[in-house]
Amino acid sequence: MPVPVVPHSEVDVLIIGAGPAGLMCANALANAKVNVRVIDKRAARVAAGQADGLSPRTIEVFQSYGIAERLLKESVQVHQAAFYNPSPSGGIELTSRTQDVVAPSARYPFEVYSMKPLGVEVEWSTLPASIEICKDEHVLMDPASHPVRVVLQKLDAPEGQLQEEIVHAKYVVGADGAHSWVRKQFDITMDGEQSDFIWGVMDMVPDTDFPDVRNKCLMHSNNGSILLVPREQDRLRVYVQLENKDIIDPATGRVDKDRMGPDEMLEVARKSFSPYKISPTTGFLWWTLYIIGQRVASQFSVKNRVLIVGDACHTHSPKAGKCLKSGPSLSIALVVRGWADLSLLSTYESERRKFALDLIVFDKMYSTLFSGKPLSQENSHGVAPEHFLKIFKQFGGFTSGIGVHYEPSIATLDKNQELASGLVIGERFPPYKFIRAADAWPFEIQDLLPADFRFKLLVFTGDFSDPLQNARVESMVATMQKPDSFLNRYATSSKGAENSRFDIITISKGRKEGFNFLQFPTLLRSHWSKVFIDDIDVTNSFGGKGYSYYGVGHEGAIVAVRPDGYVGAIAPLDHVEDLDAYFTSFMTAAV
């Protein structure tokens, strides 16, 4: 009888793990027409409890992929946070309410809860058995090679059929959680520590007389702390602080779920809720226990061919982690397309690991404050309500994901910041509404920056009717059209706008009543919809202060926005060579 031949296959990217981080990365890669597969050892997706709260920045990211509308329709928007503290009578009382998201430039100044699947097909019941990276440096440096070999096992294969497959991938993304199999195969350590704080979490449809049940609530009581998060379909998520002695198995030092279930957790919560009452109307929909661990992986990539994302590379409390991103998908897609050099992949670790380390520092402080005992006569070193509220507001940009800042790298040119002081190099491009010149239609600028894996060149021309500024713009266009300019050097040979590496958007000063967009050189108006003016809308309700908001002067500027929506470089109109140097540092010439 012939021995069955194990099938071999090739793929651009193999993603191991179909949690939120893996699906987000897969969705981004599929959007870029990259050949991607997603596997997961589980038989089906988790129905609840896995990263179903999203920050304002993540909503912006979803918007750039064109899927925010469904998210906003199906989720609960949390606009307000309420703070409760011990009352003189022994229970809790409301001490303040404030905006939930304290980030002035947030386009969506709220959080959302309840995340649905992203529409990426997942191969369930598929387990990675082994993984190897080719040791030949010539192979590793060849962008067309498939140097990562992964053996997969199909757990649900019908009897008599092969359960094994060997996949040869250009890249592997490990998105397999805090206990990552991928991370362990390469002996990547998780550096950090485990806190002493243990929390229980439960979902229910509550029967309660608590007045802030539909706001996010942060409670400090003499019996422990509680966090309430409203969810879809009248559901409520309850985080309750627990005592170590009630949860920890003394023999193993680990959380033992047999020691406490949702009924016991609810009794603990009720002590902190007094004088209010709470009960589940239809039982507990989901529950779990966890210890807050704050750790960061010693490295996020191996040979720039295997990369880890999400909980596989950093763990922290759920209260600090709602900023879901698409991981290394930007770099991978550009390299797979042949648009960028392999060196661009190194920016994933340099950018994201620093942010992860900063996040852990914040989470330690925030978790300690939230889990700490409240200030009282008996506890003079406790957490003062006003101090906790101050920290909540102070770090709003951080917890919302809006304040993420990437340090200088080949993808972030730290130069000419003074030309656009409100567009911080290394930070996401903030929202503002401009008027489309052709029809006076107002547009949110972020909607002009979709995650289509093209670099956006926003040309702030200044007042084009001014002779001096007109000459400056004409000279800039002439320079950009030279054969050795980055626009021509990195032009793609494929037809169609979707294959272009650059998208030029013109933003001029002027008044809509007498503005003629046809006055601009053709390069700055490739389509009638590409020219905008910084003017107030027809109802006189908004707009007209974009140049001031972004800190752009009368001399104008060119702003290069990365495909992930972050400001990559800024150049003066009369020195386009700065952009030549920026793109030359990582782009590859068209073949």
C-alpha positions as CSV (number, residue, x, y, z in Angstrom):
1,M,0.0,0.0,0.0
2,P,1.5,3.4,-1.0
3,V,2.4,5.8,1.8
4,P,0.2,8.9,1.6
5,V,2.1,12.0,0.6
6,V,1.9,14.9,3.0
7,P,0.6,17.9,1.0
8,H,2.8,21.0,0.8
9,S,1.5,24.5,0.2
10,E,2.8,28.1,0.0
11,V,1.3,31.2,1.4
12,D,2.4,34.8,1.8
13,V,1.4,35.1,5.5
14,L,0.2,32.4,7.9
15,I,-1.5,33.8,11.0
16,I,-1.6,31.4,14.0
17,G,-4.5,32.4,16.3
18,A,-7.9,33.8,15.4
19,G,-8.3,36.2,18.3
20,P,-8.9,39.9,17.8
21,A,-5.2,40.7,17.1
22,G,-5.0,37.9,14.5
23,L,-8.2,38.7,12.8
24,M,-7.3,42.4,12.7
25,C,-4.0,41.6,11.1
26,A,-5.6,39.2,8.6
27,N,-8.3,41.7,7.7
28,A,-5.7,44.3,6.9
29,L,-3.6,41.9,4.8
30,A,-6.6,40.7,2.9
31,N,-7.6,44.3,2.3
32,A,-4.1,44.7,0.7
33,K,-4.7,41.7,-1.6
34,V,-2.0,39.6,0.3
35,N,-2.5,35.9,0.3
36,V,-3.2,35.1,3.9
37,R,-4.4,32.1,5.9
38,V,-5.6,32.1,9.5
39,I,-5.6,28.9,11.7
40,D,-6.8,28.3,15.2
41,K,-6.7,25.2,17.4
42,R,-10.1,25.9,18.8
43,A,-13.2,24.4,17.2
44,A,-15.0,27.8,16.9
45,R,-14.6,31.4,17.8
46,V,-15.1,32.6,21.4
47,A,-18.6,34.0,21.7
48,A,-17.8,36.5,24.4
49,G,-15.2,37.9,26.7
50,Q,-12.3,38.4,24.2
51,A,-11.3,42.0,23.5
52,D,-14.8,43.2,22.9
53,G,-14.1,46.7,24.1
54,L,-12.5,49.1,21.6
55,S,-10.8,52.5,22.0
56,P,-11.5,55.6,19.9
57,R,-8.2,55.1,17.9
58,T,-9.3,51.5,17.1
59,I,-12.6,52.9,15.8
60,E,-10.6,55.2,13.5
61,V,-8.6,52.3,12.3
62,F,-11.8,50.4,11.6
63,Q,-13.1,53.4,9.7
64,S,-10.0,53.4,7.5
65,Y,-10.8,49.8,6.5
66,G,-14.5,50.7,5.8
67,I,-16.0,48.6,8.6
68,A,-16.6,51.1,11.3
69,E,-20.3,51.7,10.3
70,R,-21.3,48.1,11.2
71,L,-19.2,48.3,14.4
72,L,-20.9,51.5,15.5
73,K,-24.4,50.2,14.6
74,E,-24.0,46.9,16.6
75,S,-22.1,48.1,19.6
76,V,-22.8,50.2,22.7
77,Q,-21.2,53.6,22.8
78,V,-19.8,54.7,26.2
79,H,-19.7,58.5,26.4
80,Q,-19.7,59.0,30.2
81,A,-17.8,57.7,33.2
82,A,-19.2,57.8,36.7
83,F,-17.1,57.6,39.9
84,Y,-18.3,56.2,43.1
85,N,-16.6,56.2,46.5
86,P,-17.3,55.3,50.1
87,S,-20.2,57.3,51.7
88,P,-20.4,58.3,55.4
89,S,-23.2,55.8,55.8
90,G,-21.0,52.9,54.9
91,G,-22.0,52.2,51.3
92,I,-21.0,54.0,48.1
93,E,-22.1,57.4,46.7
94,L,-21.6,59.2,43.4
95,T,-18.8,61.7,43.6
96,S,-18.4,62.8,40.0
97,R,-19.2,62.1,36.3
98,T,-17.0,63.0,33.4
99,Q,-16.5,62.4,29.7
100,D,-15.3,58.8,29.3
101,V,-12.7,59.7,26.6
102,V,-10.6,62.6,27.6
103,A,-8.7,63.1,24.3
104,P,-9.4,66.5,22.6
105,S,-8.5,65.3,19.1
106,A,-10.5,62.1,19.2
107,R,-12.9,61.8,16.2
108,Y,-14.9,59.3,18.1
109,P,-14.9,60.5,21.8
110,F,-16.3,57.3,23.2
111,E,-15.5,53.6,23.6
112,V,-17.5,50.8,22.1
113,Y,-18.2,47.3,23.4
114,S,-19.2,44.1,21.5
115,M,-16.9,43.2,18.6
116,K,-18.2,41.0,15.8
117,P,-16.0,38.8,13.6
118,L,-14.3,40.7,10.8
119,G,-15.3,38.5,7.9
120,V,-11.9,36.7,7.5
121,E,-12.3,33.0,6.9
122,V,-10.6,31.0,9.7
123,E,-9.4,27.3,9.6
124,W,-10.6,26.1,12.9
125,S,-9.4,22.9,14.7
126,T,-6.0,23.4,13.1
127,L,-3.0,23.0,15.3
128,P,0.7,24.0,14.5
129,A,2.9,21.1,15.3
130,S,6.3,22.5,14.4
131,I,7.9,25.6,13.0
132,E,11.3,26.2,11.4
133,I,13.0,29.2,9.8
134,C,15.6,28.6,7.0
135,K,19.1,29.4,8.2
136,D,20.4,30.5,4.8
137,E,20.8,34.3,4.9
138,H,20.5,34.5,1.1
139,V,17.1,32.9,1.3
140,L,16.0,35.1,4.2
141,M,17.0,38.2,2.3
142,D,15.1,37.2,-0.8
143,P,11.6,38.8,-0.5
144,A,10.2,36.2,-2.9
145,S,11.3,33.2,-0.7
146,H,9.1,31.1,1.6
147,P,11.7,30.5,4.4
148,V,9.3,29.5,7.2
149,R,8.2,25.9,7.4
150,V,5.1,25.1,9.5
151,V,3.7,21.6,10.0
152,L,-0.1,21.8,10.6
153,Q,-2.4,19.1,12.1
154,K,-6.1,19.0,11.2
155,L,-7.9,18.0,14.4
156,D,-11.2,17.5,12.7
157,A,-10.0,15.6,9.5
158,P,-12.4,12.8,8.5
159,E,-11.2,9.3,9.2
160,G,-9.0,8.0,6.5
161,Q,-7.9,11.5,5.3
162,L,-4.5,13.0,6.0
163,Q,-4.4,15.1,9.2
164,E,-1.1,16.8,8.3
165,E,0.0,19.6,6.0
166,I,3.3,21.4,5.5
167,V,3.0,25.1,4.8
168,H,5.8,27.2,3.5
169,A,5.2,30.8,4.3
170,K,7.0,34.1,3.6
171,Y,5.9,35.3,7.0
172,V,4.2,33.8,10.1
173,V,2.3,36.0,12.6
174,G,1.9,34.5,16.0
175,A,-1.4,35.8,17.4
176,D,-2.0,32.9,19.8
177,G,-2.4,34.7,23.1
178,A,-0.6,35.1,26.3
179,H,0.6,31.5,26.4
180,S,1.8,31.8,22.8
181,W,3.0,28.5,21.2
182,V,4.9,30.5,18.6
183,R,6.7,32.6,21.1
184,K,7.8,29.5,23.1
185,Q,9.2,27.8,19.9
186,F,11.8,30.5,19.6
187,D,12.5,30.8,23.4
188,I,11.3,34.4,23.5
189,T,10.9,35.4,27.2
190,M,8.1,37.5,28.7
191,D,9.8,40.1,30.9
192,G,7.9,41.7,33.7
193,E,5.9,40.6,36.7
194,Q,2.6,39.4,38.0
195,S,0.7,41.7,40.3
196,D,-1.1,40.7,43.5
197,F,-4.5,41.9,42.2
198,I,-7.1,39.3,41.3
199,W,-10.3,40.1,39.5
200,G,-13.4,38.3,38.5
201,V,-15.5,39.2,35.4
202,M,-19.1,38.3,34.6
203,D,-21.6,39.3,31.9
204,M,-25.3,39.5,32.7
205,V,-28.5,41.3,32.0
206,P,-29.0,43.0,35.3
207,D,-32.0,43.8,37.5
208,T,-30.8,46.7,39.5
209,D,-31.7,50.1,41.0
210,F,-28.2,51.4,40.4
211,P,-28.7,54.8,38.5
212,D,-25.4,54.7,36.5
213,V,-25.8,51.2,35.1
214,R,-25.6,52.5,31.5
215,N,-22.5,54.5,32.1
216,K,-19.0,53.2,32.6
217,C,-18.6,53.2,36.4
218,L,-15.4,53.1,38.5
219,M,-16.1,52.2,42.1
220,H,-13.9,52.4,45.2
221,S,-15.6,50.9,48.2
222,N,-14.4,49.7,51.6
223,N,-15.1,46.1,50.3
224,G,-13.0,46.4,47.2
225,S,-13.2,47.9,43.7
226,I,-15.6,47.4,40.9
227,L,-15.7,48.4,37.2
228,L,-19.0,48.4,35.3
229,V,-19.1,48.5,31.5
230,P,-22.5,48.6,29.7
231,R,-22.8,46.3,26.7
232,E,-25.1,45.5,23.8
233,Q,-28.6,44.0,24.3
234,D,-29.0,45.5,27.8
235,R,-26.0,43.4,29.1
236,L,-23.6,44.6,31.7
237,R,-20.0,43.5,32.3
238,V,-19.0,43.5,36.0
239,Y,-15.3,43.5,37.0
240,V,-15.0,42.7,40.7
241,Q,-11.9,42.8,42.9
242,L,-11.3,39.5,44.8
243,E,-9.3,38.4,47.8
244,N,-6.3,36.2,47.1
245,K,-7.1,33.8,49.8
246,D,-10.4,33.0,48.2
247,I,-9.0,32.2,44.8
248,I,-5.4,31.0,44.9
249,D,-4.6,27.4,45.3
250,P,-1.8,27.4,48.0
251,A,-0.2,24.3,46.5
252,T,0.3,25.7,43.0
253,G,0.0,29.5,43.6
254,R,-2.3,29.6,40.6
255,V,-5.9,30.8,40.2
256,D,-8.3,28.0,40.9
257,K,-11.7,28.4,39.3
258,D,-13.1,25.7,41.4
259,R,-12.8,27.9,44.5
260,M,-15.1,30.6,43.2
261,G,-17.7,30.8,40.5
262,P,-20.0,33.6,39.3
263,D,-22.5,33.2,42.2
264,E,-19.7,33.8,44.8
265,M,-18.3,36.7,42.7
266,L,-21.7,38.3,42.7
267,E,-22.0,38.1,46.4
268,V,-18.6,39.9,46.7
269,A,-19.9,42.6,44.2
270,R,-23.1,43.1,46.2
271,K,-21.1,44.1,49.3
272,S,-19.4,46.9,47.3
273,F,-22.7,47.9,45.6
274,S,-24.5,48.7,48.9
275,P,-27.0,50.5,49.2
276,Y,-27.9,49.5,45.6
277,K,-29.0,46.0,44.5
278,I,-28.1,43.9,41.5
279,S,-29.1,40.5,40.2
280,P,-28.9,38.7,36.9
281,T,-32.3,38.3,35.2
282,T,-31.3,35.4,33.0
283,G,-28.3,33.9,34.7
284,F,-24.6,34.5,33.9
285,L,-23.8,34.8,30.2
286,W,-20.0,34.5,30.7
287,W,-17.5,34.7,33.5
288,T,-13.8,34.3,34.2
289,L,-11.1,35.0,36.8
290,Y,-7.7,36.5,36.1
291,I,-4.6,37.9,37.8
292,I,-3.2,41.1,36.4
293,G,0.1,40.3,34.7
294,Q,2.2,43.0,33.2
295,R,4.8,41.6,30.8
296,V,6.5,42.4,27.5
297,A,8.2,40.0,25.2
298,S,12.0,40.3,24.9
299,Q,11.6,40.6,21.1
300,F,8.6,40.9,18.8
301,S,10.2,39.3,15.7
302,V,12.6,36.6,14.6
303,K,14.7,37.3,11.5
304,N,11.9,39.6,10.4
305,R,10.0,36.5,9.2
306,V,8.1,35.4,12.3
307,L,6.4,38.2,14.2
308,I,4.2,38.0,17.3
309,V,1.3,40.3,18.1
310,G,-1.3,41.1,20.7
311,D,-1.2,39.2,24.0
312,A,1.6,37.0,22.5
313,C,4.0,40.0,22.9
314,H,2.5,42.0,25.8
315,T,0.0,41.4,28.6
316,H,-1.6,43.9,30.9
317,S,-4.9,44.6,32.6
318,P,-8.1,44.8,30.4
319,K,-8.6,48.3,31.7
320,A,-5.6,49.5,29.9
321,G,-5.8,47.5,26.7
322,K,-8.5,48.5,24.2
323,C,-6.4,49.8,21.3
324,L,-6.5,47.1,18.7
325,K,-4.2,47.6,15.8
326,S,-3.3,45.7,12.7
327,G,0.2,44.8,13.9
328,P,2.9,44.3,11.3
329,S,0.4,44.1,8.4
330,L,1.5,47.5,6.9
331,S,5.1,46.5,6.6
332,I,4.4,42.9,5.5
333,A,2.0,44.1,2.8
334,L,4.4,46.7,1.4
335,V,7.2,44.1,1.2
336,V,5.1,41.4,-0.3
337,R,3.9,43.8,-2.9
338,G,7.5,44.6,-3.8
339,W,7.1,48.2,-2.8
340,A,9.4,48.2,0.2
341,D,12.7,46.7,1.4
342,L,12.7,43.9,4.0
343,S,14.3,46.4,6.4
344,L,10.9,48.1,6.8
345,L,9.8,45.1,8.8
346,S,12.3,46.1,11.6
347,T,10.1,49.1,12.4
348,Y,7.3,46.9,13.8
349,E,9.4,45.9,16.8
350,S,11.1,49.3,17.2
351,E,7.7,51.1,17.2
352,R,5.4,48.7,19.0
353,R,7.7,47.4,21.7
354,K,8.5,50.9,23.0
355,F,4.8,51.6,23.2
356,A,4.2,48.3,24.9
357,L,6.8,49.1,27.5
358,D,5.2,52.5,28.1
359,L,1.8,50.9,28.4
360,I,3.0,48.5,31.1
361,V,4.4,51.4,33.1
362,F,1.0,53.1,32.9
363,D,-0.9,50.0,33.7
364,K,1.1,49.3,36.8
365,M,0.3,52.8,38.1
366,Y,-3.4,52.7,37.0
367,S,-4.1,49.1,38.3
368,T,-2.5,50.0,41.6
369,L,-4.7,53.0,42.0
370,F,-7.9,51.3,40.9
371,S,-7.3,48.2,43.0
372,G,-6.1,50.1,46.0
373,K,-8.1,50.8,49.1
374,P,-9.9,54.1,49.2
375,L,-8.7,57.0,51.4
376,S,-10.3,57.0,54.8
377,Q,-9.6,57.8,58.5
378,E,-8.4,54.2,59.0
379,N,-6.3,54.2,55.7
380,S,-4.5,57.6,55.4
381,H,-2.4,56.2,52.5
382,G,-5.5,55.2,50.5
383,V,-6.6,56.4,47.0
384,A,-8.1,59.9,47.1
385,P,-11.1,60.3,44.8
386,E,-9.8,63.5,43.3
387,H,-6.4,62.0,42.6
388,F,-7.9,59.0,40.8
389,L,-10.1,61.3,38.7
390,K,-7.1,63.4,37.8
391,I,-5.1,60.4,36.6
392,F,-8.1,59.2,34.6
393,K,-8.3,62.5,32.8
394,Q,-4.5,63.0,32.5
395,F,-3.9,59.8,30.6
396,G,-7.0,59.9,28.4
397,G,-4.8,60.3,25.3
398,F,-2.9,57.1,26.3
399,T,-5.9,54.9,27.1
400,S,-7.8,56.0,24.1
401,G,-4.9,55.1,21.8
402,I,-4.9,58.6,20.4
403,G,-1.6,59.6,22.1
404,V,0.5,56.8,20.6
405,H,3.8,58.3,19.4
406,Y,6.4,56.5,17.3
407,E,10.1,57.4,17.6
408,P,12.2,58.3,14.5
409,S,13.0,55.4,12.2
410,I,13.2,54.8,8.5
411,A,9.4,55.1,8.4
412,T,9.3,58.2,10.5
413,L,11.5,61.2,9.5
414,D,12.0,63.5,12.4
415,K,12.5,66.7,10.4
416,N,10.6,70.0,9.5
417,Q,8.2,69.6,12.4
418,E,7.9,73.4,12.6
419,L,6.2,73.5,9.2
420,A,3.1,71.8,10.7
421,S,3.2,71.9,14.5
422,G,-0.2,70.4,14.9
423,L,0.7,67.3,12.8
424,V,3.1,65.6,15.1
425,I,5.6,63.3,13.2
426,G,5.1,59.8,14.4
427,E,1.5,60.3,15.6
428,R,-1.8,59.6,13.8
429,F,-3.2,62.3,11.5
430,P,-5.9,64.1,13.6
431,P,-9.4,64.7,12.2
432,Y,-10.7,67.9,10.7
433,K,-13.3,68.8,8.0
434,F,-12.4,70.5,4.8
435,I,-14.5,71.6,1.9
436,R,-14.2,69.9,-1.5
437,A,-13.5,72.6,-4.0
438,A,-15.5,71.2,-6.9
439,D,-18.9,71.0,-5.1
440,A,-18.5,72.5,-1.6
441,W,-19.1,69.1,0.0
442,P,-17.5,68.9,3.5
443,F,-15.3,65.9,4.1
444,E,-13.6,64.5,7.2
445,I,-9.9,64.4,6.3
446,Q,-9.5,60.9,7.9
447,D,-12.0,59.6,5.4
448,L,-9.5,60.6,2.7
449,L,-6.8,58.5,4.3
450,P,-8.2,54.9,3.9
451,A,-5.9,52.0,4.8
452,D,-5.4,51.0,1.1
453,F,-1.6,50.7,1.6
454,R,-0.9,53.8,-0.4
455,F,1.1,56.8,1.1
456,K,-1.0,59.9,1.1
457,L,0.7,63.2,0.1
458,L,-1.2,66.1,1.5
459,V,-0.1,69.2,-0.2
460,F,-1.0,72.4,1.7
461,T,-0.5,74.9,-1.1
462,G,-1.3,78.0,0.9
463,D,-3.0,80.8,-1.0
464,F,-2.5,79.8,-4.6
465,S,-3.8,83.2,-5.8
466,D,-0.8,84.9,-4.2
467,P,1.9,85.3,-7.0
468,L,4.8,84.3,-4.7
469,Q,3.0,81.2,-3.4
470,N,1.9,80.3,-6.9
471,A,5.5,80.3,-8.1
472,R,6.5,78.2,-5.1
473,V,3.9,75.6,-5.9
474,E,4.7,75.5,-9.6
475,S,8.4,75.0,-8.8
476,M,7.5,72.2,-6.4
477,V,5.4,70.4,-9.0
478,A,8.2,70.8,-11.6
479,T,10.6,69.2,-9.1
480,M,8.3,66.3,-8.3
481,Q,7.8,65.5,-12.0
482,K,11.5,65.1,-12.7
483,P,12.6,61.6,-13.7
484,D,14.7,61.1,-10.5
485,S,11.9,62.3,-8.2
486,F,10.4,59.7,-5.8
487,L,7.1,60.0,-7.6
488,N,8.7,58.6,-10.8
489,R,11.4,56.5,-9.3
490,Y,8.8,54.5,-7.3
491,A,6.0,54.7,-9.8
492,T,4.3,51.3,-10.3
493,S,4.0,49.8,-13.8
494,S,0.5,48.4,-13.0
495,K,-2.5,50.2,-14.3
496,G,-5.2,51.5,-12.0
497,A,-5.2,53.9,-9.0
498,E,-5.3,51.0,-6.6
499,N,-1.8,50.0,-7.7
500,S,-0.3,53.4,-7.3
501,R,1.9,53.9,-4.3
502,F,1.0,57.5,-3.7
503,D,-2.3,59.5,-3.5
504,I,-2.0,63.3,-3.8
505,I,-4.5,65.4,-2.0
506,T,-4.4,69.2,-2.4
507,I,-5.6,71.4,0.4
508,S,-5.6,75.1,-0.4
509,K,-6.5,78.3,1.3
510,G,-9.4,80.2,-0.4
511,R,-13.2,80.9,-0.4
512,K,-15.6,78.4,-2.0
513,E,-17.6,81.2,-3.7
514,G,-14.9,82.1,-6.1
515,F,-12.5,79.2,-6.1
516,N,-11.5,77.5,-9.4
517,F,-9.8,74.1,-8.7
518,L,-8.8,73.8,-12.4
519,Q,-6.2,76.5,-11.8
520,F,-3.9,73.9,-10.1
521,P,-1.3,71.9,-12.1
522,T,-2.6,68.5,-13.2
523,L,-0.4,66.7,-10.7
524,L,-2.3,68.3,-7.9
525,R,-5.7,67.5,-9.3
526,S,-5.5,64.0,-10.7
527,H,-9.3,63.8,-10.2
528,W,-11.8,66.6,-9.5
529,S,-12.4,65.1,-6.1
530,K,-8.8,65.5,-5.0
531,V,-8.8,69.3,-4.3
532,F,-10.0,70.8,-1.0
533,I,-10.1,74.2,0.5
534,D,-9.8,75.3,4.1
535,D,-13.1,77.2,4.3
536,I,-16.3,77.2,6.4
537,D,-19.1,75.0,5.1
538,V,-22.2,76.4,3.4
539,T,-24.2,76.4,6.7
540,N,-21.5,78.4,8.4
541,S,-21.3,75.6,11.1
542,F,-17.7,74.3,10.9
543,G,-14.4,74.4,9.0
544,G,-12.2,77.3,7.9
545,K,-9.5,76.9,10.5
546,G,-7.6,73.8,9.3
547,Y,-4.3,75.5,8.5
548,S,-4.3,77.0,12.0
549,Y,-5.4,73.8,13.7
550,Y,-2.6,71.9,12.0
551,G,-0.1,74.6,12.6
552,V,0.6,75.1,8.8
553,G,1.8,78.6,7.9
554,H,1.2,80.7,4.7
555,E,4.2,79.1,3.0
556,G,2.4,75.7,3.0
557,A,4.0,72.2,3.4
558,I,3.8,68.6,2.1
559,V,2.8,66.0,4.6
560,A,3.4,62.3,3.9
561,V,0.9,60.1,5.7
562,R,1.7,56.5,6.1
563,P,-0.8,53.8,5.1
564,D,-1.6,53.3,8.8
565,G,-2.7,56.9,9.2
566,Y,0.5,58.1,11.0
567,V,2.5,61.2,9.9
568,G,5.7,59.9,8.4
569,A,7.4,63.0,7.1
570,I,6.9,66.7,6.5
571,A,8.7,68.7,3.8
572,P,8.7,72.4,2.7
573,L,7.3,73.1,-0.8
574,D,10.7,74.3,-2.0
575,H,12.6,71.3,-0.7
576,V,10.9,68.1,-2.0
577,E,14.3,66.4,-1.7
578,D,13.4,65.7,2.0
579,L,10.7,63.3,0.7
580,D,13.1,61.8,-1.8
581,A,15.4,60.9,1.1
582,Y,12.5,59.6,3.2
583,F,11.1,57.2,0.6
584,T,14.5,56.1,-0.6
585,S,15.3,54.8,2.9
586,F,12.8,51.9,2.6
587,M,11.1,51.8,-0.8
588,T,12.2,49.6,-3.7
589,A,12.1,50.8,-7.3
590,A,9.4,49.5,-9.6
591,V,10.3,46.5,-11.7
